[in-house]
Amino acid sequence: MNKKNIDRHIIAIGGGGFGRDPKHNKIEKYILEQTNTTNPRILFIPTASAEDKSYIDNFYACFKSLSCEPSHISFFSRTPRLNGIFNKADVIYVGGGNTKSMLAIWREWKVDILLRRAYDRGVVMAGVSAGAICWFKQGITDSWASNLNTIDCLGFLNDMCCPHYLEETDRKPAVHQMLKDNKTINGYCIDGGSAVHFVNEKQIKAISFYTDRKAVFVEKKNSNILEKELSHIIL
């Protein structure tokens, strides 16, 4: 297939989904639908949670009830050859947790390169929290216990991303202050229970899969911080 005809998808989730309740699978169904494949193969990367067993169990509990082939990879036990695993995936889903530690491990294993190749092939890229901000140029993270910080990420999307925007009360004021102080760039702030879908690096829609959840684009214009609520669909 001509590369120009391949759509590149990123679905960035602000919080929630199977990690909280494997029976609440609305956003997971939406992700699988974007593959246009009857029985897509979904690869879970739970690095940011240090491969928490209960998180992995929730992943399988959710996706085994759907029409797909779920699998996951580990970097904390004997790690298989990665090229073949990534080449077979139709969806790559990145879990939440410590973004800084996740990115460090990925770079050691050259996962950042494998993810870029998969994205360019048209594999649907998705993830929650750390797994949402990793696709952006910059993220707002709580990887440090003391306070929220900015972190440079993979840069597939040339903006900032902040998850848990309204459900965690310190997020919104921190983002606004970082923008005022020129410590972050403009970008997408996504509440838990909502997601933003990008195709070919352009935002096409926001998705609300919990009641009254939203995503906004936040930017600094002159000395003002402006928020624009994204048009969204309700699952």
C-alpha positions in Angstrom: 0.0 0.0 0.0 1.2 3.5 -0.8 2.3 5.2 2.4 0.4 8.3 1.4 -2.9 6.3 1.6 -2.2 5.0 5.1 -4.1 6.9 7.9 -2.1 7.3 11.1 -4.3 7.2 14.3 -3.6 8.3 17.9 -6.3 8.1 20.5 -5.2 9.8 23.7 -7.3 9.0 26.8 -7.3 11.3 29.9 -8.1 8.5 32.4 -10.5 5.7 33.0 -11.3 2.7 30.9 -10.4 -0.9 31.6 -7.8 0.0 34.2 -10.6 1.2 36.5 -13.3 -1.2 35.4 -12.7 -3.9 32.8 -16.5 -4.2 32.2 -16.7 -0.5 31.1 -15.4 -1.0 27.6 -16.8 1.8 25.5 -13.6 3.5 24.6 -11.9 0.1 24.1 -14.6 -0.8 21.5 -14.1 2.5 19.8 -10.3 1.9 19.5 -10.8 -1.5 18.0 -13.3 -0.2 15.5 -10.6 2.2 14.0 -8.6 -0.7 12.6 -11.4 -1.8 10.2 -10.3 -5.3 10.9 -12.5 -8.2 11.9 -10.3 -9.6 14.7 -7.6 -7.0 15.4 -4.5 -7.9 17.3 -4.0 -5.5 20.2 -0.7 -5.2 22.0 -0.7 -3.8 25.6 2.5 -2.1 26.9 2.1 -1.8 30.7 5.7 -0.4 31.3 4.6 2.7 33.2 2.9 0.7 35.9 6.0 -1.5 36.3 3.8 -4.2 34.7 1.4 -4.3 37.5 -0.3 -7.7 37.5 -3.8 -6.6 38.3 -3.6 -4.0 35.5 -2.6 -6.7 33.0 -5.4 -8.9 34.3 -7.9 -6.1 33.8 -6.6 -5.7 30.2 -7.2 -9.3 29.4 -10.6 -9.4 31.2 -11.7 -6.5 29.1 -10.4 -7.4 25.7 -11.0 -11.1 25.8 -14.7 -10.2 25.9 -14.3 -8.2 22.7 -13.6 -9.4 19.1 -9.8 -9.1 19.1 -6.6 -10.9 19.9 -5.0 -9.4 23.0 -1.4 -9.7 24.1 1.2 -7.8 26.1 5.0 -7.4 26.4 7.2 -7.4 29.4 10.5 -5.7 30.0 10.9 -6.8 33.6 11.2 -10.5 32.9 12.8 -12.3 29.9 11.9 -10.0 27.0 11.0 -11.6 23.6 12.2 -10.4 20.2 10.3 -7.2 19.7 10.3 -6.6 16.0 8.0 -9.5 15.2 5.6 -8.6 18.0 5.3 -5.0 16.9 5.0 -6.0 13.3 1.9 -8.2 14.0 0.0 -5.5 16.0 -3.1 -3.7 14.6 -3.4 -1.7 17.8 -0.8 -0.7 20.4 -2.2 0.4 23.7 0.0 2.0 26.3 -1.0 1.9 30.0 -0.7 4.6 32.6 1.8 5.1 35.4 5.3 6.8 35.6 5.9 8.4 32.3 9.6 9.3 32.9 10.5 5.7 33.9 8.5 4.3 31.0 10.3 6.5 28.4 13.7 5.6 29.9 13.0 1.8 29.6 11.6 2.2 26.1 14.7 4.1 24.8 17.0 1.4 26.3 15.0 -1.3 24.3 14.6 1.0 21.2 10.8 0.8 21.6 10.6 4.5 20.6 11.9 3.5 17.2 9.5 0.5 16.9 6.6 2.7 17.9 7.4 5.2 15.2 7.6 2.5 12.6 4.3 1.0 13.7 2.6 4.4 13.6 3.9 5.1 10.1 2.5 1.7 9.0 -1.0 2.7 10.2 -1.1 0.8 13.5 -3.7 2.5 15.7 -1.8 4.0 18.7 -3.8 4.5 21.9 -3.2 4.9 25.6 -4.3 6.4 28.9 -2.6 8.9 31.1 1.2 8.2 30.6 0.0 6.3 27.5 -1.7 9.4 26.3 1.0 12.0 26.8 3.8 9.8 25.4 2.7 10.5 21.8 3.0 14.3 22.2 6.0 16.6 22.0 5.5 17.5 25.6 3.5 16.2 28.5 2.4 17.2 32.0 3.3 14.4 34.4 3.2 13.4 38.0 6.2 11.1 37.6 7.8 13.1 40.4 6.1 12.8 43.8 6.6 16.4 44.8 4.9 18.3 42.0 3.7 18.2 38.4 6.4 18.7 35.8 6.7 18.9 32.0 8.4 16.1 30.2 9.7 15.7 26.6 7.9 12.8 24.9 8.0 11.0 21.6 6.8 14.0 19.5 4.5 12.2 17.1 2.1 15.1 17.8 3.6 18.6 18.0 1.7 19.8 21.1 1.5 19.4 24.9 -0.9 17.0 26.6 -2.2 16.9 30.2 -4.4 14.0 31.3 -6.8 13.9 34.4 -7.4 17.6 33.7 -10.4 18.2 35.9 -10.7 15.1 37.9 -7.4 16.0 39.7 -7.8 19.5 41.2 -4.1 20.5 40.9 -3.9 19.9 37.1 -5.7 22.9 35.7 -4.0 25.6 37.8 -0.6 24.0 37.2 -1.1 23.9 33.5 -2.2 27.6 33.4 0.7 28.6 35.5 3.2 26.7 33.4 1.8 28.4 30.3 2.0 31.8 31.9 5.7 31.1 32.9 6.5 29.8 29.4 7.4 26.4 30.9 5.1 24.5 28.6 3.6 24.8 25.1 0.0 25.0 24.0 -1.9 21.7 23.9 -4.6 19.3 24.8 -6.0 18.9 28.3 -8.1 15.7 28.6 -10.2 14.8 31.6 -10.7 11.3 32.8 -13.5 9.6 30.9 -12.7 11.5 27.7 -10.3 11.1 24.8 -9.0 12.9 21.8 -8.7 11.2 18.4 -6.0 12.4 15.9 -5.7 11.2 12.3 -2.6 12.1 10.4 -1.5 14.5 13.2 -4.8 16.4 13.1 -7.4 16.4 15.8 -10.6 15.1 14.4 -12.9 14.6 17.4 -13.1 14.3 21.2 -14.9 11.4 22.8 -16.8 11.3 26.1 -17.2 7.8 27.5 -18.1 8.8 31.0 -20.9 11.3 31.8 -20.1 15.0 31.4 -16.4 14.6 30.6 -14.6 16.7 28.1 -11.3 17.7 26.6 -10.1 21.3 25.9 -7.3 23.0 23.9 -5.5 25.4 26.2 -3.2 28.1 24.8 -1.5 31.3 25.8 -2.3 34.4 23.8 -0.4 37.5 24.8 -0.8 37.2 28.6 -4.1 35.4 28.6 -4.8 31.7 29.0 -7.6 30.6 26.8 -9.5 27.3 26.8 -11.5 26.0 23.9 -13.7 23.0 24.5 -13.4 20.4 21.8 -16.5 19.2 19.9 -17.1 15.6 21.1 -19.2 12.5 20.6 -20.7 10.6 23.4 -20.3 6.8 23.6 
